Amino acid sequence: MWKTILRRLLMMIPQVIILSIIAFFVAKMMPGDPFTGMIDPSIDPAIIEKMRIEAGYYDPIHIQYFRWIGNILQGDFGQSFLFKQPVINIVMERLNNTIWLSLLTMILTYLIALPLGMIAGRYQNSLADRAIVLYNFLTFSTPIFIFAILLLWLFGFTLGWFPTRGSVDSGVEGFALLASRLHHMILPALTMAILSTTGTIQYLRTGVIDAKGQDYVRTARAKGVPEKVVYNRHIFRNSILPIASFLGYELTGLIGGAIFVESIFTYPGMGQLFISSLTTRDYSVVLALILLFGFATLLGTLLSDIIMSIVDPRIRVK
């Protein structure tokens, strides 16, 4: 297992290099430059031009790339023109918020999806199954930004049950701080969770329906094993394998897919930071986030393989 993990980590090195090259050249092709967004219009254009020259903006593009990579290898992701701080400090602060939001989203996703998937598969073609299939169709076809705006309007502005912006109330400490963070996360997390249940429900429903006719299930029933045990111990365990294989992808996908939700709920995470950095041409932050999202995707692939080998010992990652 450890040899496999090490080998997969080594294979990530050329993938990260290719990702960095693509991200850097795409950023260079975008209109404007890092000095366009945050420079005071009253400043003499000659001063701005001098700043571009000092920053090496007119150097050959391959020299700019290697200089950027060299700084990253030393832990220097550059300076944010928007926040006037090192990029690494800004990203790490927002990363904490996004990770907690993604974890809560995943918990809510499985709390909703696993029972619904089991019910739909166990009682196939029943009224409950048809209702769940309809729910799946609606969550699959609803755009996330429309759904997020609807929940924000209903539970945030109309009913006032949840905050409409930020990640924590000001002036709170101790347990009240944790409660405030959770209160701010529930609505955006629930928004993503509801729309993220589609695949899990469908995979589990299909797996349960297929498993019900397998020989080991008929054997368990012939031995007098209670129906509840048959479903919980035999059918569920085998039906969960496809879901487990996508667990790593889902976690990293939530981290990168929170862009719309964080922007709508004004939640200070990496998604909102990415949008604000794009609009202000804060390319140092944009490049750092692209690398982080890409690396998280690669780690998600490795995590999914490891989880599969743990859930089903018959499977060994090669």
C-alpha positions as CSV (number, residue, x, y, z in Angstrom):
1,M,0.0,0.0,0.0
2,W,2.7,2.5,1.0
3,K,4.7,1.7,-2.1
4,T,1.6,2.3,-4.2
5,I,1.0,5.7,-2.5
6,L,4.6,6.7,-3.1
7,R,4.6,5.7,-6.7
8,R,1.3,7.6,-7.3
9,L,2.7,10.7,-5.6
10,L,5.8,10.5,-7.9
11,M,3.5,10.3,-10.9
12,M,1.8,13.5,-9.8
13,I,5.0,15.5,-10.3
14,P,4.8,15.7,-14.2
15,Q,1.1,16.2,-13.9
16,V,1.5,19.2,-11.6
17,I,4.2,20.6,-13.9
18,I,1.9,20.4,-16.9
19,L,-0.9,22.0,-14.9
20,S,1.4,24.9,-13.9
21,I,2.5,25.5,-17.5
22,I,-1.1,25.6,-18.7
23,A,-2.3,27.8,-15.8
24,F,0.6,30.3,-16.3
25,F,0.2,30.7,-20.1
26,V,-3.6,31.0,-19.8
27,A,-3.2,33.7,-17.2
28,K,-0.7,35.5,-19.4
29,M,-3.2,35.5,-22.3
30,M,-6.0,37.1,-20.2
31,P,-6.6,40.8,-20.8
32,G,-4.9,43.3,-18.6
33,D,-2.1,42.6,-16.1
34,P,-1.7,42.5,-12.3
35,F,-1.3,46.3,-12.2
36,T,-4.6,47.0,-14.0
37,G,-7.0,46.2,-11.2
38,M,-5.8,47.9,-8.0
39,I,-3.6,50.8,-9.2
40,D,-5.1,54.2,-8.3
41,P,-6.2,55.9,-11.6
42,S,-4.7,59.2,-10.3
43,I,-1.2,57.7,-10.4
44,D,1.1,58.8,-13.3
45,P,1.0,56.1,-16.0
46,A,4.8,56.4,-16.2
47,I,5.0,55.2,-12.6
48,I,2.8,52.2,-13.4
49,E,5.0,51.4,-16.4
50,K,8.1,51.5,-14.2
51,M,6.4,49.1,-11.9
52,R,5.7,46.7,-14.8
53,I,9.4,46.8,-15.8
54,E,10.6,46.2,-12.2
55,A,8.3,43.3,-11.9
56,G,9.7,41.7,-15.1
57,Y,6.4,41.9,-16.9
58,Y,8.2,42.5,-20.3
59,D,10.7,39.6,-19.8
60,P,10.4,36.6,-22.2
61,I,7.5,34.5,-21.1
62,H,9.6,31.4,-20.4
63,I,11.8,33.5,-18.0
64,Q,8.8,34.7,-16.2
65,Y,7.5,31.1,-15.9
66,F,10.7,29.8,-14.4
67,R,11.0,32.7,-12.1
68,W,7.5,32.1,-10.9
69,I,8.1,28.3,-10.4
70,G,11.4,29.0,-8.6
71,N,9.7,31.3,-6.2
72,I,6.9,28.7,-5.5
73,L,9.5,26.0,-4.8
74,Q,10.8,28.4,-2.1
75,G,7.3,28.8,-0.7
76,D,6.8,32.3,-2.2
77,F,3.5,32.5,-4.2
78,G,3.9,36.2,-4.7
79,Q,2.1,39.2,-3.4
80,S,-1.6,40.0,-3.7
81,F,-2.2,43.3,-5.4
82,L,-5.8,43.3,-4.0
83,F,-5.1,42.5,-0.3
84,K,-1.5,43.8,-0.1
85,Q,-0.4,40.5,1.6
86,P,1.5,37.4,0.7
87,V,-0.7,35.1,-1.4
88,I,0.0,32.1,0.8
89,N,-1.4,33.8,3.9
90,I,-4.6,34.8,2.1
91,V,-5.1,31.3,0.5
92,M,-4.5,29.5,3.8
93,E,-7.0,31.7,5.6
94,R,-9.7,31.0,3.0
95,L,-8.8,27.4,2.6
96,N,-9.8,26.7,6.3
97,N,-13.3,28.1,5.6
98,T,-13.7,26.1,2.4
99,I,-12.5,22.8,3.9
100,W,-15.0,23.1,6.8
101,L,-17.8,24.0,4.4
102,S,-16.9,21.0,2.2
103,L,-16.8,18.6,5.1
104,L,-20.2,19.7,6.4
105,T,-21.6,19.5,2.8
106,M,-20.3,15.9,2.5
107,I,-21.8,14.9,5.8
108,L,-25.2,16.4,4.9
109,T,-25.0,14.8,1.4
110,Y,-24.6,11.3,2.8
111,L,-27.1,11.8,5.6
112,I,-29.7,12.6,2.8
113,A,-28.5,10.3,0.0
114,L,-27.8,7.0,1.7
115,P,-31.3,6.5,3.3
116,L,-33.0,7.7,0.1
117,G,-30.9,5.4,-2.1
118,M,-31.6,2.4,0.2
119,I,-35.3,3.1,0.3
120,A,-35.5,3.5,-3.5
121,G,-33.6,0.3,-4.2
122,R,-35.4,-1.8,-1.6
123,Y,-38.9,-0.7,-2.5
124,Q,-38.4,-0.5,-6.3
125,N,-41.3,0.9,-8.3
126,S,-43.2,1.8,-5.1
127,L,-44.6,5.3,-4.5
128,A,-41.6,6.1,-2.3
129,D,-39.2,5.0,-5.1
130,R,-41.0,7.2,-7.7
131,A,-40.9,10.2,-5.3
132,I,-37.2,9.7,-4.8
133,V,-36.6,9.4,-8.6
134,L,-38.6,12.6,-9.1
135,Y,-36.4,14.3,-6.4
136,N,-33.3,13.1,-8.2
137,F,-34.5,14.5,-11.5
138,L,-35.2,17.9,-9.9
139,T,-31.9,18.1,-8.1
140,F,-30.0,17.0,-11.3
141,S,-31.7,19.6,-13.5
142,T,-31.7,22.6,-11.1
143,P,-28.8,25.1,-11.7
144,I,-26.9,25.6,-8.5
145,F,-26.9,29.4,-8.7
146,I,-30.7,29.5,-9.0
147,F,-31.2,27.1,-6.2
148,A,-28.8,29.0,-4.0
149,I,-30.5,32.3,-4.6
150,L,-33.9,30.7,-3.8
151,L,-32.7,29.3,-0.5
152,L,-30.9,32.5,0.4
153,W,-34.1,34.5,-0.3
154,L,-36.4,32.1,1.6
155,F,-34.3,31.1,4.7
156,G,-32.0,34.1,4.8
157,F,-34.0,37.2,3.9
158,T,-37.7,36.1,4.3
159,L,-37.6,33.8,7.3
160,G,-34.3,35.1,8.8
161,W,-33.3,31.7,10.0
162,F,-29.7,31.9,8.8
163,P,-27.1,34.6,8.1
164,T,-26.9,35.9,4.6
165,R,-23.2,36.7,4.5
166,G,-19.9,36.1,6.2
167,S,-18.5,33.1,8.1
168,V,-18.8,34.2,11.7
169,D,-20.4,36.9,13.8
170,S,-18.0,39.5,15.2
171,G,-17.1,39.7,18.8
172,V,-17.9,36.0,19.7
173,E,-15.4,33.7,21.4
174,G,-15.2,30.1,22.7
175,F,-18.2,27.8,22.1
176,A,-20.2,30.8,20.8
177,L,-17.6,31.1,18.0
178,L,-18.0,27.5,16.9
179,A,-21.8,27.8,17.0
180,S,-21.6,31.0,14.9
181,R,-19.4,29.3,12.3
182,L,-21.8,26.3,12.1
183,H,-24.8,28.7,11.8
184,H,-23.1,30.5,8.9
185,M,-22.2,27.3,7.1
186,I,-25.5,25.4,7.3
187,L,-27.4,27.1,4.5
188,P,-24.6,27.1,1.9
189,A,-23.6,23.6,2.9
190,L,-27.3,22.4,2.6
191,T,-27.5,24.1,-0.8
192,M,-24.6,22.1,-2.2
193,A,-25.6,18.9,-0.3
194,I,-29.1,18.7,-1.8
195,L,-27.8,19.1,-5.3
196,S,-24.9,16.7,-4.7
197,T,-27.1,13.8,-3.7
198,T,-28.1,12.8,-7.2
199,G,-25.2,10.6,-8.1
200,T,-25.0,8.9,-4.7
201,I,-28.8,8.1,-4.7
202,Q,-28.7,6.7,-8.2
203,Y,-25.6,4.6,-7.7
204,L,-26.9,3.2,-4.4
205,R,-30.4,2.5,-5.8
206,T,-28.9,0.6,-8.8
207,G,-26.6,-1.3,-6.6
208,V,-29.3,-2.4,-4.2
209,I,-31.6,-3.5,-7.1
210,D,-28.7,-5.5,-8.6
211,A,-27.7,-7.0,-5.3
212,K,-31.1,-8.2,-4.4
213,G,-31.0,-11.0,-7.0
214,Q,-27.5,-12.2,-6.2
215,D,-26.8,-15.7,-4.9
216,Y,-25.3,-14.6,-1.6
217,V,-28.5,-12.7,-0.8
218,R,-30.7,-15.7,-1.6
219,T,-28.5,-17.9,0.5
220,A,-28.7,-15.5,3.5
221,R,-32.5,-15.5,3.3
222,A,-32.6,-19.3,3.0
223,K,-30.6,-19.5,6.2
224,G,-33.3,-17.4,8.0
225,V,-31.2,-14.2,8.3
226,P,-33.6,-11.3,9.2
227,E,-34.4,-9.0,6.2
228,K,-33.0,-6.0,8.1
229,V,-29.7,-7.8,8.5
230,V,-29.7,-8.9,4.8
231,Y,-30.0,-5.3,3.6
232,N,-27.7,-3.6,6.2
233,R,-24.9,-6.2,6.3
234,H,-24.9,-7.8,2.8
235,I,-26.7,-5.7,0.3
236,F,-25.6,-2.3,1.6
237,R,-22.0,-3.2,2.0
238,N,-21.7,-4.4,-1.6
239,S,-23.8,-1.6,-3.1
240,I,-21.7,1.1,-1.4
241,L,-18.5,0.2,-3.4
242,P,-19.2,2.5,-6.4
243,I,-20.0,5.4,-4.0
244,A,-16.8,4.8,-2.0
245,S,-14.7,4.9,-5.2
246,F,-15.9,8.4,-5.9
247,L,-15.5,9.7,-2.3
248,G,-12.2,11.4,-2.9
249,Y,-13.4,13.0,-6.1
250,E,-16.5,14.3,-4.4
251,L,-14.5,15.9,-1.6
252,T,-12.1,17.7,-3.9
253,G,-15.0,18.5,-6.2
254,L,-16.8,20.3,-3.4
255,I,-13.7,22.4,-2.6
256,G,-13.5,23.6,-6.2
257,G,-17.2,23.6,-6.9
258,A,-18.1,26.0,-4.1
259,I,-17.3,29.0,-6.3
260,F,-21.0,29.9,-7.0
261,V,-22.3,29.1,-3.6
262,E,-19.6,31.1,-1.8
263,S,-20.1,34.0,-4.1
264,I,-23.9,34.0,-3.6
265,F,-23.7,33.6,0.2
266,T,-20.7,36.0,0.4
267,Y,-18.9,33.2,2.3
268,P,-15.2,34.0,2.6
269,G,-13.8,30.9,1.1
270,M,-11.6,30.0,-1.9
271,G,-14.4,30.2,-4.3
272,Q,-15.3,33.7,-3.5
273,L,-11.5,34.6,-3.4
274,F,-11.1,33.1,-6.9
275,I,-14.0,35.2,-8.4
276,S,-12.8,38.4,-6.7
277,S,-9.2,37.8,-7.9
278,L,-10.4,37.3,-11.5
279,T,-12.4,40.4,-11.6
280,T,-9.5,42.5,-10.2
281,R,-6.9,40.7,-12.2
282,D,-5.0,39.6,-9.1
283,Y,-3.2,37.0,-11.1
284,S,-0.8,35.9,-8.3
285,V,-3.8,34.6,-6.3
286,V,-5.6,33.2,-9.4
287,L,-2.5,31.1,-10.3
288,A,-2.1,29.9,-6.7
289,L,-5.7,28.8,-6.5
290,I,-5.6,27.0,-9.9
291,L,-2.6,25.0,-8.8
292,L,-4.3,24.2,-5.5
293,F,-7.5,23.1,-7.2
294,G,-5.5,20.9,-9.6
295,F,-3.4,19.4,-6.9
296,A,-6.5,18.7,-4.8
297,T,-8.0,16.8,-7.8
298,L,-4.9,14.6,-8.1
299,L,-5.0,13.9,-4.4
300,G,-8.7,13.1,-4.7
301,T,-7.9,10.4,-7.3
302,L,-5.4,8.8,-4.9
303,L,-7.8,9.0,-2.0
304,S,-10.5,7.3,-3.9
305,D,-8.2,4.4,-4.8
306,I,-7.1,4.0,-1.2
307,I,-10.7,4.1,0.1
308,M,-11.7,1.4,-2.4
309,S,-8.9,-0.9,-1.2
310,I,-10.0,-0.4,2.4
311,V,-13.7,-0.9,1.8
312,D,-13.1,-4.0,-0.4
313,P,-10.0,-5.9,0.5
314,R,-10.3,-7.9,-2.7
315,I,-9.3,-4.7,-4.6
316,R,-5.7,-3.7,-4.6
317,V,-4.5,-0.5,-6.1
318,K,-1.8,-1.2,-8.7
